[in-house]
Amino acid sequence: MRDADEFSSWIESRRLIISQLATMEAAIRDLGSKIDKFNDSAREKAIEVAKEAQSGISELNLRVAMLELRAKLWGGVIGLAAGGVGTVVVQLIMRALQR
């Protein structure tokens, strides 16, 4: 009689274990799909941030290039003006010395 009770107890335990394993398998699959969705979402957000950063860097590079051009133009204008003023001053001094 005791063997029959142990056998029926083992069968019930086995059913419970199988039921719990099936529940755990479903939970693991659900968790796996949630992790995949989260990874996809995180990847998309990272791509968006990278695109925004690249756009910002491109805009910044353009602004720097424009400022460099302005600085070179102003440097050229100031150099030309300074050279012209220097030439005029030297010419005036040379004329003053020749008299």
C-alpha positions in Angstrom: 0.0 0.0 0.0 2.8 2.3 0.9 4.4 1.7 -2.5 1.2 2.6 -4.3 1.0 5.9 -2.3 4.6 6.7 -3.1 4.0 5.9 -6.8 0.9 8.1 -6.9 2.8 10.9 -5.0 5.6 10.6 -7.5 3.2 10.9 -10.4 1.6 13.9 -8.9 5.0 15.5 -8.2 6.1 14.8 -11.7 2.9 16.4 -13.1 3.6 19.5 -10.9 7.2 19.7 -12.0 6.3 19.4 -15.7 3.6 22.0 -15.2 6.1 24.4 -13.5 8.7 23.8 -16.2 6.1 24.6 -18.9 5.2 27.8 -17.1 8.9 28.7 -16.7 9.5 28.0 -20.4 6.6 30.3 -21.4 7.9 33.0 -19.0 11.4 32.7 -20.4 10.1 33.0 -24.0 8.1 36.0 -23.0 11.1 37.6 -21.3 13.3 36.8 -24.4 10.8 38.6 -26.7 10.7 41.6 -24.3 14.5 41.7 -24.3 14.6 41.6 -28.1 12.0 44.4 -28.3 14.0 46.5 -25.8 17.2 45.8 -27.7 15.6 46.9 -31.0 14.2 50.0 -29.4 17.6 50.9 -27.8 19.3 50.3 -31.2 16.9 52.6 -33.0 17.4 55.3 -30.3 21.2 54.9 -30.6 21.0 55.3 -34.4 18.8 58.4 -34.0 21.3 59.9 -31.5 24.2 59.1 -33.8 22.4 60.8 -36.7 21.7 63.9 -34.7 25.3 64.0 -33.5 26.6 63.6 -37.0 24.2 66.3 -38.2 25.4 68.6 -35.4 29.1 67.9 -36.2 28.5 68.6 -39.9 26.8 71.9 -39.1 29.7 72.8 -36.7 32.3 71.9 -39.3 30.5 74.2 -41.8 30.4 77.1 -39.3 34.1 76.6 -38.5 34.9 76.6 -42.2 32.9 79.8 -42.7 34.6 81.5 -39.8 38.0 80.5 -41.1 37.1 82.0 -44.5 36.0 85.2 -42.8 39.1 85.4 -40.8 41.3 84.9 -43.9 39.4 87.5 -45.8 39.7 90.0 -43.0 43.3 89.2 -42.6 43.9 89.8 -46.3 42.0 93.1 -46.2 43.8 94.3 -43.1 47.2 93.2 -44.6 46.4 95.0 -47.9 45.3 98.1 -46.0 48.4 98.0 -43.8 50.7 97.5 -46.8 49.0 100.4 -48.6 49.3 102.7 -45.6 53.0 101.6 -45.1 53.7 102.3 -48.8 52.1 105.7 -48.5 54.1 106.6 -45.4 57.3 105.4 -46.9 56.6 107.4 -50.1 55.9 110.5 -48.0 59.1 110.1 -46.0 61.1 109.6 -49.2 59.7 112.7 -50.7 60.3 114.6 -47.6 63.9 113.5 -47.5 64.5 114.3 -51.2 63.5 117.9 -50.7 
